[in-house]
Amino acid sequence: MPPETRPAARPLLFVLTFAAVGAICIAFWPTGGRAPADQNQFHLPVIETFASQLPRPNVADYLSATTPGFHLVMAVVTRAVGSGELTLRLAGLAFTLPLIGLLAWDVANRRGRCPGAGGATSLLTPFCCSMYVLASAAWVLPDNMSWLGVLGVLIIALRARSVRGLAIGGGMVLVGLVLVRQTHVWAAAPLWVAGWFGTRTAPGGLLEPSAGRFRRVALVGLGTLPAFVAVAGFIWLWRGLTPPSFHLQHQGGNVAAPAFILTLIAIFSLFFAAWAGAGIQRVLRERSWRLGAGAAGLVGLAVGLLPETSYNMQAGRWSGLWNVAAKFPTFAERSPLIVAGSAAGAVCVVLWGAAISRRDGLILSAALAGFIAAQLPNHEAWQRYSEPFLLMMLALVAARTRPPAEAGPRARKAIMAACVAGPVTLAVLLAVVTIITM
């Protein structure tokens, strides 16, 4: 295979591999558990109802807490090719493949700290082995369609070559995203930051004032306005953030969500530590970055200490990592695991920021801040709402890290091996969790 064709071939190979794994999951995933229960209790009935109501479906109330985009697309599929659970599960897998392909394309086209094919592949494996990604590929669930929209917005923000592309392309993908899951309206934030900072081909300074900068932000803001109008329309229609059938669930907020998400970042970052080497070196070398990491650690500690973080099903703190936290002793309804993890996760965010360019770091930081803020109104701080996003973000960040400088052949080889081994180890652990859960 000629070298110039390899970057295009790798994503296709990864998509085909995931398609085979997804087909195996569809064939052999047991019918018990959360994913098939959600499919059968909520999403399939909504799709069937919408299919019978087309072309005028009633979206004022239905059995899903999300906006109806996924269900409407599946309803059209039902009308076009016929009903049946297997048909819709295969359609769900088909909608997952562009998500895998887009992430593989972005990672394969960035050199990062480990530019070889092994490094790019290793970055993709944790996301693809996540139970929540595989479950949404094997069952009729809206999650992966919404993650595709999130990834599309992030890549446009990071890669846009023109402000027009940023505003129009980003705005269009954002509208589609919020029509699938309304909480992802936060994804406007990285587009705004990209507008402020300038495009990839014409970046500007962080605080450099100019009329052109404000025009760019205004144009991007105008491009994202339809998404906010769409979300506001559904809020008005539902008289709340969800359809009326779910007004008593997911409501009330959960102030422990930021600490929980930061803890997940700390745990996942352990397996990506070799990729963050440039950031670690920069923090150790530069006083301003050391102060930033220290301040972040204190903020993360406060975020972990202020809310109650013990296991509590009634308070929305259950499943996933919360089950692990339940094994540890608590003090004043605070989990030491979550408190320490929150502080460590905040430091990890700074280390990752130091490992990539300032523009990319601020865009992705805005995405993380927006995502965390969007989880606060949700009563349920479930891991399935955060894990795929964080694994996706770590792949995007790691692919943009600086290559090792002034390293000899032996040291460079060791770095490459560590960059591959860490994510692959995490992928194996996630796959084991998936199999045990199945």
SULVENRA-V10268 format. One record per run of one state. SS is the DSSP state (hx for helix, st for strand, lp for the rest). FROM is the first residue (numbers start at 1). TO is the last residue. If there is no record, write none. Layout:
# SULVENRA-V10268
SS:FROM:TO, SS:FROM:TO
This chain:
# SULVENRA-V10268
lp:1:2, hx:3:28, lp:29:33, hx:34:53, lp:54:68, hx:69:81, lp:82:84, hx:85:108, lp:109:116, hx:117:129, lp:130:130, hx:131:138, lp:139:142, hx:143:159, lp:160:162, hx:163:180, lp:181:181, hx:182:197, st:198:198, lp:199:202, st:203:203, lp:204:210, hx:211:238, lp:239:243, hx:244:246, lp:247:256, hx:257:271, lp:272:272, hx:273:285, lp:286:286, hx:287:306, lp:307:311, st:312:312, lp:313:316, st:317:317, lp:318:320, hx:321:325, lp:326:329, st:330:331, lp:332:333, st:334:335, hx:336:355, lp:356:357, hx:358:376, lp:377:382, hx:383:385, lp:386:386, hx:387:398, lp:399:408, hx:409:437, lp:438:438
